[in-house]
């Protein structure tokens, strides 16, 4: 997964594990096939996050192996055969853990980026 920017040098990989959390969050809204998951993440991030197939499908396999998603074959809106993924009860628990860790990380980064006082400043 990468941040999208008009500047080619601005493509940046996100933190490891972030893609799993985003996939699990996307599946909380209902079963989806892989392409739709990628499009949902892209749309919900206002085109900032783009998930490439080379990252998405290995992540879905990893999540299925861990029991966090289940998959079954179905038909897309365009009448094409595709694998549809559903978040499991274990996946919902994992998502809650990942969201908690994410919130802690955001707070920690916020404290570093905007400290109450400059580091080393005298009171």
JOHU-V505960 format. One record per residue. N is the residue number from 1. PHI is phi in whole degrees, 0 to 359 (999 if undefined). OMEGA is omega in degrees with one decimal (none if undefined). Layout:
BEGIN
N;PHI;OMEGA / N;PHI;OMEGA
END
This chain:
BEGIN
1;999;-177.6 / 2;219;170.2 / 3;284;180.0 / 4;263;176.8 / 5;209;176.4 / 6;288;177.2 / 7;272;-178.8 / 8;300;-178.5 / 9;281;-177.3 / 10;269;177.6 / 11;297;-175.9 / 12;223;174.6 / 13;289;178.1 / 14;274;-179.9 / 15;302;177.7 / 16;302;179.1 / 17;93;-179.1 / 18;295;-179.1 / 19;298;178.8 / 20;302;-179.5 / 21;298;-178.7 / 22;293;177.4 / 23;295;179.9 / 24;299;178.6 / 25;297;-179.7 / 26;299;-178.0 / 27;284;175.2 / 28;294;-179.1 / 29;273;177.5 / 30;131;-179.7 / 31;299;177.9 / 32;214;172.2 / 33;274;-173.1 / 34;306;-178.4 / 35;300;-179.4 / 36;295;177.5 / 37;299;179.4 / 38;298;179.8 / 39;292;178.6 / 40;295;178.9 / 41;299;179.1 / 42;298;-178.4 / 43;293;-178.0 / 44;293;178.4 / 45;265;-178.6 / 46;56;176.9 / 47;69;178.9 / 48;281;-178.8 / 49;259;177.1 / 50;238;-178.3 / 51;261;179.4 / 52;277;-178.7 / 53;304;-179.8 / 54;294;175.6 / 55;258;-173.7 / 56;293;-173.7 / 57;291;172.6 / 58;298;178.1 / 59;294;178.8 / 60;297;177.3 / 61;296;179.4 / 62;296;-180.0 / 63;295;178.3 / 64;293;179.5 / 65;298;179.7 / 66;278;179.7 / 67;82;-177.5 / 68;270;172.7 / 69;223;171.1 / 70;241;-176.6 / 71;222;172.3 / 72;210;-177.2 / 73;283;177.7 / 74;203;-180.0 / 75;250;176.0 / 76;282;176.3 / 77;299;179.4 / 78;270;177.7 / 79;62;175.9 / 80;251;179.1 / 81;283;179.8 / 82;208;176.5 / 83;274;178.7 / 84;256;-176.9 / 85;253;179.8 / 86;229;177.0 / 87;285;179.3 / 88;265;176.2 / 89;299;177.0 / 90;296;178.5 / 91;295;177.9 / 92;294;176.8 / 93;294;178.9 / 94;295;178.3 / 95;300;178.8 / 96;299;178.3 / 97;296;-178.9 / 98;295;178.4 / 99;296;179.1 / 100;296;178.3 / 101;296;-179.9 / 102;298;179.4 / 103;298;177.7 / 104;296;180.0 / 105;297;179.7 / 106;298;178.4 / 107;297;-178.4 / 108;297;178.9 / 109;295;177.6 / 110;300;179.4 / 111;293;178.9 / 112;286;-176.2 / 113;287;-179.8 / 114;227;-178.2 / 115;291;177.9 / 116;298;176.9 / 117;220;179.0 / 118;298;178.6 / 119;302;178.7 / 120;83;-179.6 / 121;289;177.9 / 122;274;179.8 / 123;279;none
END
